[in-house]
Amino acid sequence: MGFSVSGSAAIIFAGMFIGFGILYGAVSDGHERVSDAQDARTDDALETENTAINVTSTEYVGTNDRLTVLVENTGASALALNTTDFLIENDYVTDWQGSATVAGQDDTWLWLPGEQLNITVRTSEVPAQVTVVTGNGVARTAEVN
């Protein structure tokens, strides 16, 4: 065998070594991303499982067009007001968080387990139902008294 055959074999083996190194890095990175996504999905499912809310009271006062809804966090997860949605008659209500209070405090965005959320909004129409939806999709609907 001459130098050209040995040199070609060395170049081919070096190319294969580099190629397998790149392939291993890509496969390893892909596997790591899939594992991270599965872990995140499991964490989200656990948080959803630990989330529970209960609409304890709904009251509409027609003399001042005021709807008051009391919602209790009965689960084990802390909830955030900025990820919680409020619907009246399946219509999305914006800017309700500014007048909402959690456990009597109006300067917090954190809604801890056992605490009560007080939502007060003005509406000229008499609503039949309201819906509160948490950030992870747990929802409760209640009829308005």
N, C-alpha and C positions, 0 to 999 in steps of 0.2 A: 504494500500500500504506500502510496506516495503522500506527500504533504498535502496535496489538494483534497484527498479523500479525508484525511484526519482533520484538516482545517474545516472542511464542510461539516463533518460530523460534530465538531466542537461548536460551530455556529448554530447548527440545528438544535443541539442539546441546550445551549445557552438560551436560544429563543423559546424552547419548550419550558425551560425553568422559569423564565420571565413571564411567559404566558400563563403557566399554572399559578404563579404568584399573584398575578392580576386577577385571575379567575377566583382564587381562594378569597382574596380581599372582597370581591364583589359578592360572592355567595355568603361570606361571613357577615357583611354589612346588611344584606337583604334579610338574613335570618334574624339579626339583631333588631331590625326595624319591625319585622313581623312579631317577634316576642314582645317588644315594647308596646305595639298596638294591642296585642292580646291582654297584656297587663292593664293597659288603660281602659279597655273595654270591661274587664273584670272589676276594676275600681269603680267605674261608672255604674255598673249593674249593682254593686254593693251599696253605693250611695243612694241609688233609686230605691233599693229594697229597704233601706233605713229611713226613707223619707215618708212622712205621713202628715197630712194636714186635715183639719176639721173646721168647717164653717159653723161656728157656734151661734151666730146671731146675724140677722139681716133686718134692717128697718129703714123704711122710706117715710120721711116726714114731708108731706105735700105742702105744708104752709111755707116752708123755706126751701123747697126743692132739694132736700139733702138726703143722700143715701149713705147709711153707715153699715159697714160689714165688719164683723169680728171673726178672725181666723186664728186658730190655735195650731202651733207647730207641735204635733203629737208624736213625731218621729224622733230618731236619734241623730239626725243630720242637722247641722247649722245651715240656714238658708240665707240668701242675699236678696235684699229688696230690688236691687237693680237687675236681677235675673228673674224676678217674679212678675207674672203678667196678670192683669185684671180685665175681665170682660163683663159688659152689661148687655144682656140679650144677644150674646155672641158678637158684639161689637167691641173691638179693642179700645181700651181707654188709655190715653197717654197722659203723662205728667201727674199721675195719681200719687206717686211716691213722695212728692213734696209736702203733701198734707197728711201722710200716713204716720202713725206712731207705732213703736214696738215696745210693749210693756210700759206704756206711758211716756216714752222718750221719743222725741222727734229729731234727734241728732245722730241716729245710728242707722246703718244700712244692714246690720247683722241681725238675723232673726233666729235666736237660739231655741233648742228644744224646750218645751214647756212655756214659752213666751207667747203672748197674744198680739196679733197684728190688728190694728184698728185702721180701716180704710174709710175715709169720708170724702165723698165727691158730690158735686152739684149736678143734678140732671132734671130737666123739666118734664121728662116723660116718666110715667110710673112703670118701673121695670118689673118683669115677672120672675126673672132669674139672674143670678150672677155666677161667674166662674172665676176661680183663682187657680193659676197654673204656676208651679214652681219651676226653677231653672232646669231641672232634670226631667220634667214632663209629668210629674204627679199633679193631677187636677182634681178639684172638687167643685161641684155645682150645687147651688142651693136656691130655693124659692125665696122671693122677697116677701116679707110680711107687711 
